[in-house]
């Protein structure tokens, strides 16, 4: 069954509010279209990457940014509709950043009635100590955060860690690897961790960052800014973001085209002999 092909009919029955989380959301046609588009894209990712296979409980990483708030809201929306038969646990890793408003996330999650776990680990001090002045924090910060989230997922008996990376994150990572890493790689929508005991899922893989930003404003999520990596200028990722935005301005629709390209790979037209056996190519004798 193609899940995304049927969701339009399933969503038409919605009265525009539904889940209590959306009680104060706009009643406008434009917001309903935005909400439905994001839901379709999440369901399409479920379908394309078989994300629901054997899944029973997910740990949803919640940073306090627009993307993870949007992810949680959309997953809750799908659960409310009976389209996501998976238990959800929201988790925030408090990394010890100065002036971090510790009350915001637990208050919000309690208000909307979501099971959650807030975990304190001072990775901020480790990153500040280990990373030289002027260097970027993202890589080490991400590794420390991911390791803790894996541990928490295991402790909570979860099958998967679910993250809020979106279309632009995937494209930016691809071009970072392309320009700086000398390889063709990006963020997969579905990944088995190195230990082989947890899936990492990115249901927002098809969602546009601009849509998630508009969704966050409409939903009035209590956004918490990042004072670590968010405070650094000149990051490689920012350069990729600016490049992609410029391309999209000059040639609208290119981001979607690039994303489709990542789903249509022709190994015989690249240069990696590990992916294609070029040595096996032979010319057929005309006689």
Helices and strands as residue ranges (DSSP letters): H 3-12, G 20-22, H 29-48, E 57-61, H 66-80, E 87-94, H 102-111, E 116-120, H 123-130, H 138-155, E 160-162, H 167-176, I 177-181, E 190-192, E 199-201, H 209-219, G 229-231, H 236-250, H 254-261, G 267-269, G 278-280
